[in-house]
Amino acid sequence: MIRILLIVTSFIFLLNNASAETFSAALKKAYNDNNELNAERESLKISEQELKISISSYLPSVTLSGSKSSEDTNKLTNQNGTDATISDVDPTVQSLTITQTLIDFGRGAELSKSKIGIKLAKAKLLKKSKKFYINLLKLIQG
C-alpha cells in the first residue's frame, strides 16, 4: 500500500512543472506588483495628465457652429388677400470662431502648480521605492 502511495505521489510530482524564479526575477516581480508603488506610479501619471491639461490652456480654441432651416412660403398672402409670389426659402447660418487668450495671469500659476505636482509625485515614488528596498534588505538580513 505504501509502495502504491509512493508511486502515485512521485507520478504527481513528475507531472507538475516545477518552476523556480531567480532571485532577481523575484525582486523585479515584487517591485512591479507592490500596491503602494503602483499607487504612486498612478499618481505620477495623473500629475503628468494635469500638466498636459495646463499646457493646453495656452493653445487656441476653435468653435464651429451652424444651423439650417426650411420655410414653406407657398401659402403666403399679401395684405389684400391675394397669393404672394415668393419662392420657398432655406436660410443657413454658419460660423467659425477661433480664440486665443493673450493675457491671463491665472494660467501661469496653474502650469507652475502642475510642474510642481510632477516633481512631488516623482519624489513620493522615489521615497516609496527606497522604503521598499530597505524593508526588503531587512527581510533578507533576518
Phi, psi and omega in degrees: 000317179294324179296318179294317178298319178295319179294316180295316180297317178297320179296319179295317179295326179288326180287325179287135177278111177279119180236138179234145178264151173285165181297317181292324177293321178294320177297316181297318179295317179297320179294318182284334183263003181288124184295320180295318179293321178296323177296319178291324177296319178294322177299321177295318178298320179295318178297322178294323177293321177297325177295318178298321178295319179295320179293326182293341178291345177274349182276153177290154177249146182238134178235124176248136176212155179195159176206154178217138178223162180229137180233132178271111183250017179290338184257019178282145177233155175282176180295333181273000175099354179277159179292138178275145180259073179236133179279166179299148180242144177232082181286140175232147178229130178226145177212150177225124181237127175240123181236147176221119179283123182273314181231119175210106189288344180283334183294321181297321179293321179294320178294317178297320179298319180293320178295320177293324178299322178292316178299319180294317179296321177294320180295320179294320178295318178297318179297315179295322179296316179297318178298320178299312182291324177296315178296324179294318178295321177297321179294320181292319181291334177084000000 
